[in-house]
């Protein structure tokens, strides 16, 4: 009888072994699922925290970044073309008025000098003093004081297109000798194209810039360079000019008073002087930041 009970017990164990294996597999499967759910939950929390951090860091500027919003940014040739076209028509020529022609010899100067026009440089327009920038559609023009200081009246040539130009008699409205800037006014029967002014305090060293002016009488000449220094101090004609821009954009005689613009076509400064042993461009030019002109502009335009 004991042998019969033992045999039954053996049979019971044989039948229960598959059940135990199935139970073990089910428990193992459940444990695996729990581990996977735990891992994915942790990953989701990490991603949520990262997104919240990015959004929190940019919330002050009301910017929410996503992966699709992030891209590399560069300045293409098309951008520079658009920048030039945005301001080109606002850059004008400043010439000696007919009654004043031949009243002074405007050749050259010392190694560090204002970029005065030179009649010996090229046989172009000997009467060209320099350039200017229309900064108000009513006819207000910003230029360099040293260009017009000997002339109470000058002519301003406005270019409506590459083939259409109109000459106006300009009056000097106001000057600021300390910044070598002057404001002229011409009368027109229509609104004139005016340039947009940038915040020149934001200009950084190595920023790409374009100079527009009339070197040697060649109007609307465009040259490209970078800001070599944004807080240079120089002495020009016994006057100290502090915190001005230095650039390697080519600026020559006749370019003074023209515009130095950024990559979006805003005026960051007024071309003013060059440093050169020969009197011609040698890679070092100086520009008055446009923010230094704002007090003069407000006084001249708004009174």
Helices and strands as residue ranges (DSSP letters): H 2-58, G 59-61, G 67-69, H 77-87, G 88-90, E 91-96, G 98-100, E 112-114, E 128-136, E 140-144, H 145-148, E 153-159, E 165-176, G 177-179, E 181-185, E 196-197, G 200-202, E 208-213, G 215-217, E 221-236, E 239-247, E 259-261, E 266-275, E 285-289, G 290-293, H 294-302
